[in-house]
Amino acid sequence: MHARWLVEIATLFVVQTGDSAVPAVGNQAFSSHRYWTVSRQRFERWQGQLSTHRDQLETAGASRRIEIWKVLRPTMEEIFLSDVLTRVVAAFGARLESQGIDADIGPIAHSVLTTQEDVRHRCLRLLMTPGLPVDQAVELNRIRFGLEQWTDTFLAQLPMGIEILPYCFDSDRTQDLIQEAADRSTDQAKLVAWQLMSSSCQSWMSKNTSSTSANPQLNQEIGEASLAMLHPGRFAHLSPFPLLASDRINTLIDQADLWVSRLLHAERM
């Protein structure tokens, strides 16, 4: 699974703000711990990849550095892409903890976020390494900034009462986005807004990020665990969710790429 799909999954945490009569959570006990475990494995993989390439960059010549950056870029993109889901899940977990629904997911999601921020900072420091081609630096910085904006956009759509500012990148921008979301008075308006955001974000990512995935299997496992935190009833209005989601979420089976693609794009066909 490409990390772009993790951003798509983050949009599902927006959709779960619908019918308050439907439970917000799915298989929490297993899924939240699985989310933490696999995230830790991916963090270790990232750290190893960043350290290896940093050491190579310190001794390589100019032409070799260009090749190293090409190899490293998918990892750096994956780190930036993963910011979105990590922060949305952290806000979601904090809400469940504050409401007394689940005491574990909040600390677990916050722990994942803390490590994500550490790896992100390493990535940003690496961007300042001498020898990075200017065009690569500009593109990676544009990706970083764009994903920060998408993160704040998705966070602003979460239910009123969730303290989201600790998880956003720009509090002023997020406050404005919260006000825009509050002006959508009907569930239909919220759904249309979600569909537009999801479509626009996927289009933006396709144009600006590479198709190479640094850690596809770990991304898939994180995606499955994240999806399992959500209750299938939250998506009853989204064809073909009723046919696919319940068994897939509860059993955490494979092929998340196909399932998420069908789920998110069914309304666009």
C-alpha positions as CSV (number, residue, x, y, z in Angstrom):
1,M,0.0,0.0,0.0
2,H,1.3,3.4,-0.9
3,A,1.2,6.0,1.9
4,R,-1.2,8.1,-0.2
5,W,-3.9,5.6,0.9
6,L,-3.2,6.4,4.5
7,V,-4.2,10.0,3.8
8,E,-7.4,8.6,2.2
9,I,-8.1,6.6,5.3
10,A,-7.7,9.8,7.4
11,T,-10.6,11.2,5.5
12,L,-12.8,8.3,6.9
13,F,-12.3,9.7,10.4
14,V,-14.0,12.8,9.1
15,V,-17.0,10.8,7.8
16,Q,-17.5,9.1,11.2
17,T,-18.8,12.4,12.5
18,G,-22.3,11.5,11.1
19,D,-25.1,9.7,12.9
20,S,-24.5,10.0,16.7
21,A,-26.7,7.0,17.3
22,V,-24.0,4.8,15.7
23,P,-21.0,3.9,17.8
24,A,-17.9,5.7,16.8
25,V,-15.5,2.8,17.3
26,G,-14.9,-0.6,16.0
27,N,-12.5,-3.3,17.3
28,Q,-10.6,-0.9,19.6
29,A,-8.6,-3.2,21.9
30,F,-6.9,-5.2,19.2
31,S,-6.7,-2.5,16.5
32,S,-5.1,0.3,18.6
33,H,-2.4,-1.9,19.9
34,R,-1.8,-3.3,16.4
35,Y,-1.6,0.3,15.1
36,W,1.1,1.1,17.7
37,T,3.1,-2.1,17.1
38,V,3.3,-1.7,13.3
39,S,3.9,2.0,13.5
40,R,6.9,1.3,15.7
41,Q,8.2,-1.2,13.2
42,R,7.9,1.4,10.4
43,F,9.6,4.1,12.6
44,E,12.6,1.8,13.1
45,R,12.7,1.2,9.3
46,W,12.6,4.9,8.6
47,Q,15.3,5.7,11.1
48,G,17.5,3.1,9.6
49,Q,16.9,4.4,6.1
50,L,17.5,8.0,7.1
51,S,20.7,7.1,9.0
52,T,22.1,5.0,6.2
53,H,21.6,7.6,3.5
54,R,22.8,10.5,5.8
55,D,26.1,8.7,6.2
56,Q,26.4,8.0,2.5
57,L,25.7,11.7,1.7
58,E,28.5,12.8,3.9
59,T,31.1,10.9,1.9
60,A,29.6,10.8,-1.6
61,G,30.6,13.0,-4.6
62,A,28.2,15.3,-6.3
63,S,26.9,12.9,-8.9
64,R,26.5,10.1,-6.3
65,R,24.6,12.4,-4.0
66,I,22.0,13.0,-6.7
67,E,21.5,9.2,-7.0
68,I,21.2,8.8,-3.2
69,W,18.6,11.5,-3.0
70,K,16.5,9.8,-5.7
71,V,16.6,6.6,-3.6
72,L,15.8,8.4,-0.4
73,R,13.0,10.6,-1.7
74,P,10.2,7.9,-1.4
75,T,11.0,7.5,2.3
76,M,10.9,11.2,3.0
77,E,7.6,11.5,1.1
78,E,6.2,8.6,3.1
79,I,7.1,10.3,6.3
80,F,5.4,13.5,5.3
81,L,2.3,11.6,4.0
82,S,2.0,9.7,7.2
83,D,1.7,12.9,9.2
84,V,-2.0,13.3,8.2
85,L,-3.3,10.0,9.5
86,T,-1.1,10.1,12.6
87,R,-2.4,13.4,13.7
88,V,-6.1,12.7,12.9
89,V,-5.9,9.4,14.8
90,A,-4.3,11.2,17.7
91,A,-7.1,13.7,17.9
92,F,-9.7,10.9,17.5
93,G,-8.1,8.9,20.3
94,A,-8.0,11.9,22.6
95,R,-11.7,12.4,22.1
96,L,-12.5,8.7,23.0
97,E,-10.3,9.0,26.1
98,S,-11.9,12.3,27.2
99,Q,-15.4,10.8,26.7
100,G,-14.5,7.7,28.7
101,I,-15.1,5.5,25.7
102,D,-11.6,4.1,25.6
103,A,-8.8,4.8,28.0
104,D,-6.0,3.2,26.0
105,I,-6.3,4.6,22.5
106,G,-5.5,8.2,23.5
107,P,-2.1,7.4,25.0
108,I,-1.3,4.9,22.3
109,A,-2.1,7.4,19.5
110,H,-0.2,10.1,21.2
111,S,2.9,7.8,21.6
112,V,2.7,7.2,17.8
113,L,2.4,10.9,17.1
114,T,5.4,11.7,19.4
115,T,7.6,9.3,17.5
116,Q,6.3,10.5,14.2
117,E,7.3,14.0,15.1
118,D,10.8,12.9,16.0
119,V,11.2,11.1,12.6
120,R,9.8,14.1,10.8
121,H,12.3,16.4,12.5
122,R,15.1,14.1,11.4
123,C,13.7,14.3,7.9
124,L,13.7,18.1,8.0
125,R,17.3,18.2,9.2
126,L,18.3,15.9,6.4
127,L,16.8,18.3,3.9
128,M,19.4,20.9,5.0
129,T,22.2,18.5,4.2
130,P,24.6,20.2,1.7
131,G,24.4,18.7,-1.8
132,L,20.7,18.3,-2.0
133,P,19.7,19.4,-5.6
134,V,17.7,22.6,-5.5
135,D,14.8,21.2,-7.5
136,Q,14.6,18.2,-5.1
137,A,14.6,20.5,-2.1
138,V,11.9,22.7,-3.6
139,E,9.7,19.8,-4.5
140,L,10.0,18.1,-1.1
141,N,9.4,21.3,0.7
142,R,6.2,21.9,-1.4
143,I,5.0,18.4,-0.5
144,R,5.7,19.0,3.2
145,F,3.8,22.3,3.2
146,G,0.9,20.9,1.1
147,L,0.4,18.0,3.4
148,E,0.4,20.3,6.5
149,Q,-2.4,22.2,4.9
150,W,-4.4,19.0,4.2
151,T,-3.8,17.8,7.7
152,D,-5.3,21.0,9.2
153,T,-8.2,20.7,6.7
154,F,-9.1,17.2,7.8
155,L,-8.7,18.0,11.5
156,A,-11.0,20.9,11.2
157,Q,-13.8,18.6,10.0
158,L,-13.8,16.5,13.1
159,P,-16.7,16.9,15.5
160,M,-17.1,20.0,17.6
161,G,-15.8,19.3,21.1
162,I,-12.6,17.6,19.9
163,E,-9.6,19.6,21.0
164,I,-7.7,19.6,17.6
165,L,-5.4,22.5,17.9
166,P,-2.6,20.5,19.6
167,Y,-2.5,18.3,16.6
168,C,-2.6,20.9,13.8
169,F,0.3,22.7,12.1
170,D,-1.1,26.2,11.9
171,S,-3.7,27.1,14.6
172,D,-4.9,30.3,12.8
173,R,-5.5,28.5,9.6
174,T,-7.2,25.6,11.4
175,Q,-9.5,28.0,13.3
176,D,-10.7,29.5,10.0
177,L,-11.3,26.0,8.6
178,I,-13.3,25.1,11.7
179,Q,-15.6,28.0,11.1
180,E,-16.0,27.0,7.5
181,A,-17.0,23.5,8.6
182,A,-19.4,24.8,11.2
183,D,-21.3,26.7,8.4
184,R,-22.2,23.4,6.8
185,S,-25.6,22.8,8.5
186,T,-26.7,19.5,7.0
187,D,-25.2,16.0,6.9
188,Q,-25.5,16.1,3.1
189,A,-23.4,19.3,2.9
190,K,-20.8,17.7,5.1
191,L,-20.8,14.5,2.9
192,V,-20.4,16.6,-0.3
193,A,-17.6,18.5,1.3
194,W,-15.9,15.3,2.4
195,Q,-16.1,13.9,-1.2
196,L,-14.6,17.0,-2.7
197,M,-11.8,17.1,-0.1
198,S,-11.0,13.5,-0.7
199,S,-11.0,13.8,-4.5
200,S,-9.0,17.0,-4.4
201,C,-6.4,15.6,-2.0
202,Q,-6.0,12.4,-4.0
203,S,-5.5,14.4,-7.2
204,W,-2.9,16.7,-5.5
205,M,-1.0,13.7,-4.1
206,S,-1.0,12.0,-7.5
207,K,0.5,15.0,-9.1
208,N,3.1,15.9,-6.4
209,T,4.3,12.6,-5.0
210,S,6.1,9.7,-6.6
211,S,4.5,6.3,-7.2
212,T,7.2,4.4,-5.4
213,S,6.3,3.2,-1.9
214,A,9.1,2.8,0.6
215,N,7.3,0.4,3.0
216,P,4.2,-0.9,1.3
217,Q,3.5,-3.9,3.6
218,L,3.8,-1.8,6.8
219,N,1.6,0.9,5.3
220,Q,-1.0,-1.7,4.6
221,E,-0.9,-3.1,8.1
222,I,-1.2,0.4,9.6
223,G,-4.1,1.2,7.3
224,E,-5.9,-2.0,8.3
225,A,-5.4,-1.3,12.0
226,S,-6.6,2.3,11.6
227,L,-9.7,1.2,9.7
228,A,-10.6,-1.3,12.4
229,M,-10.9,1.6,14.9
230,L,-14.0,2.8,13.1
231,H,-17.4,1.3,13.4
232,P,-18.9,0.0,10.1
233,G,-22.3,1.6,10.8
234,R,-20.7,5.0,10.4
235,F,-20.5,4.4,6.7
236,A,-23.9,2.9,5.9
237,H,-24.6,5.6,3.4
238,L,-21.4,5.1,1.5
239,S,-21.8,2.4,-1.2
240,P,-20.3,-0.2,-1.3
241,F,-19.3,-0.1,2.4
242,P,-22.2,-2.3,3.7
243,L,-21.1,-5.1,1.4
244,L,-17.4,-4.9,2.1
245,A,-16.5,-3.1,5.3
246,S,-17.8,-5.1,8.3
247,D,-15.9,-8.3,7.6
248,R,-12.8,-6.5,6.3
249,I,-12.6,-4.3,9.4
250,N,-13.3,-6.9,12.0
251,T,-11.0,-9.5,10.5
252,L,-8.2,-7.2,9.3
253,I,-7.7,-9.2,6.1
254,D,-5.4,-8.3,3.3
255,Q,-5.8,-6.3,0.1
256,A,-6.6,-3.0,1.7
257,D,-5.6,-1.1,-1.5
258,L,-8.5,-2.6,-3.4
259,W,-11.0,-2.2,-0.6
260,V,-10.2,1.4,0.1
261,S,-10.1,2.3,-3.6
262,R,-13.6,0.8,-4.1
263,L,-14.9,2.5,-1.0
264,L,-13.6,6.0,-1.6
265,H,-14.2,6.1,-5.4
266,A,-17.5,4.4,-5.7
267,E,-19.4,7.7,-5.6
268,R,-17.1,9.2,-8.2
269,M,-17.6,6.5,-10.9
